[in-house]
């Protein structure tokens, strides 16, 4: 099952996350299929690059991780 979830990037004490499409059993850091956006917790910036592509994945049965789902709702991104 594919999921849209966060993958940690950035330096020590400077977190940065990519929003990635990956298999739910695989490690999100290395084995993702596609980068869909990013989240910077220091500035609280959250962005999805291509909303239409995410809508297409959701229609095919892909699910959000709980944290990404919460970020989408907080930032009022309509999907």
C-alpha positions as CSV (number, residue, x, y, z in Angstrom):
1,X,0.0,0.0,0.0
2,X,1.3,3.4,-1.0
3,X,1.3,6.3,1.5
4,X,2.1,10.0,1.4
5,X,4.4,10.7,4.3
6,X,7.3,12.8,5.6
7,X,10.9,12.0,5.0
8,X,13.5,13.7,7.2
9,X,16.2,15.8,5.5
10,X,18.4,18.6,6.6
11,X,21.2,19.0,9.1
12,X,21.5,18.2,12.8
13,X,19.3,20.6,14.8
14,X,17.9,22.0,11.5
15,X,15.1,19.7,10.5
16,X,13.5,19.8,7.0
17,X,11.0,17.3,5.7
18,X,10.1,16.2,2.2
19,X,6.5,15.0,1.5
20,X,7.1,11.8,-0.4
21,X,5.1,9.0,-2.0
22,X,6.4,5.6,-0.7
23,X,5.5,2.1,0.2
24,X,4.2,2.0,3.8
25,X,6.7,-0.8,4.8
26,X,9.8,0.8,3.2
27,X,12.0,3.4,4.8
28,X,10.8,6.8,3.7
29,X,14.3,8.3,3.8
30,X,15.8,6.3,0.9
31,X,13.1,4.3,-1.0
32,X,10.5,6.9,-2.0
33,X,9.0,7.0,-5.4
34,X,8.3,10.7,-5.8
35,X,8.7,14.0,-3.9
36,X,5.4,15.8,-3.7
37,X,6.3,18.8,-1.5
38,X,8.1,19.9,1.7
39,X,7.6,21.0,5.3
40,X,9.9,23.2,7.3
41,X,9.0,23.0,11.0
42,X,11.2,25.9,12.0
43,X,9.2,28.4,9.8
44,X,6.0,26.2,9.8
45,X,6.0,26.4,6.0
46,X,4.2,23.5,4.3
47,X,3.8,23.2,0.5
48,X,2.5,20.7,-1.9
49,X,4.1,21.2,-5.4
50,X,1.4,19.7,-7.6
51,X,-2.0,19.4,-5.9
52,X,-3.6,17.8,-8.9
53,X,-1.1,15.0,-8.8
54,X,-1.9,14.4,-5.1
55,X,-5.6,14.3,-5.9
56,X,-4.9,11.7,-8.6
57,X,-3.0,9.5,-6.2
58,X,-5.8,9.9,-3.5
59,X,-8.4,8.8,-6.1
60,X,-6.3,5.7,-6.7
61,X,-6.3,4.7,-3.1
62,X,-3.1,6.2,-1.7
63,X,-3.5,7.4,1.9
64,X,-1.9,10.2,4.0
65,X,0.1,9.4,7.1
66,X,-1.5,10.9,10.2
67,X,1.0,13.8,10.4
68,X,0.7,14.8,6.7
69,X,-3.1,14.6,7.0
70,X,-3.0,17.0,10.0
71,X,-0.6,19.4,8.1
72,X,-3.0,19.5,5.1
73,X,-5.9,20.3,7.3
74,X,-4.0,23.0,9.3
75,X,-2.9,24.7,6.1
76,X,-6.3,24.5,4.4
77,X,-5.2,22.7,1.3
78,X,-8.3,21.6,-0.5
79,X,-7.9,18.0,-1.9
